[in-house]
Amino acid sequence: QVQFVESGEGLVQPGGSLRLSCAASGSRFSIYAMGWYRQAPGKQRELVATITSGGSTNYADSVKGRFTISRDNGKNTVSLQMNSLKPEDTAVYYCNTDPTAMSFGYLEAWGQGTLVTVSS
């Protein structure tokens, strides 16, 4: 069973930056496409950023140019660097696989997520 532990919770002012980290268990991490998801109050969970096993990235339009996803296969980690944060970025952030980028893939169990609050 693959497990994810997110970290980096923080309260930041608009325009500020925050870096999130996700530690994954399992021996096959390096072949998974991974993604960061978020769920804001009263909204559906959405896919924010993805990274393939080869390092190719994609972003939701709402965060493009502001967020950067990266991975370290040697450490089984995925990171999300968030810059120029806006109040609408406030959400609980989760990492998981990105099944849409794999021919046969599926979401693993959700971790507890980490809360990002952007407010002055």
N, C-alpha and C positions, 0 to 999 in steps of 0.2 A: 504494500500500500504506500502510495506517495503522499507525503504530508508537506504542507507549506506553513511557514511561520513568517508573518509579515512584521516589520518593525519600522520605526521612523515617525511615529505619531508626533504631531506637533500643532501648535497654534502659531500662525504667522500672519503678518499684516499684508494687505493687498500689495502686490508688486514684489513680495519677498520670494524666497526660495526654500525648498525642502527636498531632502533626498530620502527615498524609501528603499528598503531592502527586503528581499524575500529569500529565505533559506529553504531549500527543498531537500527532501530525503530521496533515496533511491539511486540505483546504479545506472539508470537510463536517462538521466536528466539531459545529457548532452544531445540527445536525438529529438527531444521534444521542442516543438514550437511553443513559446510561452507568451503570456499576456498579462497585462495589468488591467484590472477591472475596477469600477467604482460604483457605488450606490449612494446617491444623494437622498436627503429626506424627501419622501413622497414621490420618488422617481424609480424607474426600473434600473436594474443593474446594467451597466454598459461597458463595452470593451473600449479601453482608452488607448492602449498601445500594444503592439505585438513585436516579437522578434523570433525569427526562425532559428533552427539549429545552426545555420550557416551565418547568422548575424544580420540578415536582412530585416529592416524595420518598417513598420507602418503605424500611422497615428490617426486617431479620430480628428476630424476637422477642428473640433473645439479646442484641441490642445496642440495642434501642429505648430511647430516653431517655438513652442514653450517647454515642452516635455521631451526628455530623451530616455529611451529604454536601452539597457545594456545587460550583458550577462557575463558571468565568469564560470565556465564549465568546470574548471578545476576546483572551484569552491561550491558548486551547486547553488549559485545565487543569481538572482535577477534584481536589477536596480531600476529605479525610476527617479531621474533628476527632474524636478519641477521648478521652473523659473517663471517669473512674471505672474505669480499666482493671483487669481481672481476669486472673489467671494463665491462665484458659482462653481469653483473647484472643490468646495467643501463637500466631503463625502467620506465614507469608509472605503478604503482602498484594499483590494485583494489581488493576489497573484494566483494564477492557475495555468493549465495548458491552454493552448489555442487550437481547438479541434478544427476550426475552419481552414487552417493552414496545413492540415495533415490529411492524407488519403484515408487513414483509419485512425481516428483519435477520439478522445472523449475527455470531458472534464473530470478531474479528480475531486475528492472531497474539499470543500471550502475550508480555509483556515478562519481564524477569528477576525482577520483584517486589521487595519490600522487606521485610526481616525485622523483626518486632515481637516483642520478648521482654518479658514481664511477670513479674518475679520480685523477691523481696526478697534 
